[in-house]
Structure formats: C-alpha cells, structure tokens
Amino acid sequence: MMISVNGEAFETAPEVRTVGELLCSLGLCDQRVAVEHNRTILPKASYADAKISEGDALEILSFVGGG
C-alpha cells in the first residue's frame, strides 16, 4: 500500500499493517522515535495497535542527543 513517510511517497510491504510493524520494517524497532499519524501524535504504547491504511501520512522523528 502507498503511504507518506516524512513527506515522501512510500510503499509498504504487504505484511505491514501497523505503525509498530512499519517502524520495524524501517529498522527503527529499538529506536527512540516520535510518530505523528495523520496529524495526531501517537503514544508509544499504541504503535503496535495503530493500523495504517492506504494514503495515510506519517512523520517519524528520531531523538538526537548532544551537548
């Protein structure tokens, strides 16, 4: 299915149905990220249950430390 990830068109694998599965497919399973799904910020606890559908828009932000 076609979705938008960080403003870019992205085609998911057929088995990717949730935000959590998408993050894992992108190699971000164990990363600290914030996810906005269709203009709503998701709590991390809901990543495994948040379904993605054709045309959805996601913004994925990684945390970067520094000093």
Contacts in CASP RR format, 6 or more apart in sequence:
PFRMAT RR
TARGET T0000
AUTHOR 0000-0000-0000
METHOD contacts of the structure
MODEL  1
MMISVNGEAFETAPEVRTVGELLCSLGLCDQRVAVEHNRTILPKASYADA
KISEGDALEILSFVGGG
1 11 0 8 1.000
1 12 0 8 1.000
1 14 0 8 1.000
1 52 0 8 1.000
1 53 0 8 1.000
1 54 0 8 1.000
1 55 0 8 1.000
2 9 0 8 1.000
2 10 0 8 1.000
2 11 0 8 1.000
2 12 0 8 1.000
2 54 0 8 1.000
2 55 0 8 1.000
3 9 0 8 1.000
3 10 0 8 1.000
3 11 0 8 1.000
3 12 0 8 1.000
3 52 0 8 1.000
3 54 0 8 1.000
3 55 0 8 1.000
3 56 0 8 1.000
3 57 0 8 1.000
3 58 0 8 1.000
4 10 0 8 1.000
4 55 0 8 1.000
4 56 0 8 1.000
4 57 0 8 1.000
4 58 0 8 1.000
5 22 0 8 1.000
5 26 0 8 1.000
5 58 0 8 1.000
5 59 0 8 1.000
5 60 0 8 1.000
6 58 0 8 1.000
6 59 0 8 1.000
6 60 0 8 1.000
7 57 0 8 1.000
7 59 0 8 1.000
12 22 0 8 1.000
12 25 0 8 1.000
12 52 0 8 1.000
13 25 0 8 1.000
15 21 0 8 1.000
16 22 0 8 1.000
16 25 0 8 1.000
16 52 0 8 1.000
17 51 0 8 1.000
17 52 0 8 1.000
18 47 0 8 1.000
18 48 0 8 1.000
18 49 0 8 1.000
18 50 0 8 1.000
18 51 0 8 1.000
18 52 0 8 1.000
19 35 0 8 1.000
19 37 0 8 1.000
19 42 0 8 1.000
19 46 0 8 1.000
19 47 0 8 1.000
19 48 0 8 1.000
19 50 0 8 1.000
19 52 0 8 1.000
19 58 0 8 1.000
20 29 0 8 1.000
20 47 0 8 1.000
20 48 0 8 1.000
20 50 0 8 1.000
22 52 0 8 1.000
22 58 0 8 1.000
23 29 0 8 1.000
23 31 0 8 1.000
23 33 0 8 1.000
23 35 0 8 1.000
23 47 0 8 1.000
23 60 0 8 1.000
26 60 0 8 1.000
28 60 0 8 1.000
28 62 0 8 1.000
31 62 0 8 1.000
32 62 0 8 1.000
32 63 0 8 1.000
33 60 0 8 1.000
33 61 0 8 1.000
33 62 0 8 1.000
33 63 0 8 1.000
34 41 0 8 1.000
34 60 0 8 1.000
34 61 0 8 1.000
34 63 0 8 1.000
35 41 0 8 1.000
35 42 0 8 1.000
35 47 0 8 1.000
35 58 0 8 1.000
35 59 0 8 1.000
35 60 0 8 1.000
35 61 0 8 1.000
36 42 0 8 1.000
36 58 0 8 1.000
36 59 0 8 1.000
36 61 0 8 1.000
37 50 0 8 1.000
37 52 0 8 1.000
37 56 0 8 1.000
37 57 0 8 1.000
37 58 0 8 1.000
38 56 0 8 1.000
38 57 0 8 1.000
38 58 0 8 1.000
39 57 0 8 1.000
42 50 0 8 1.000
52 58 0 8 1.000
END
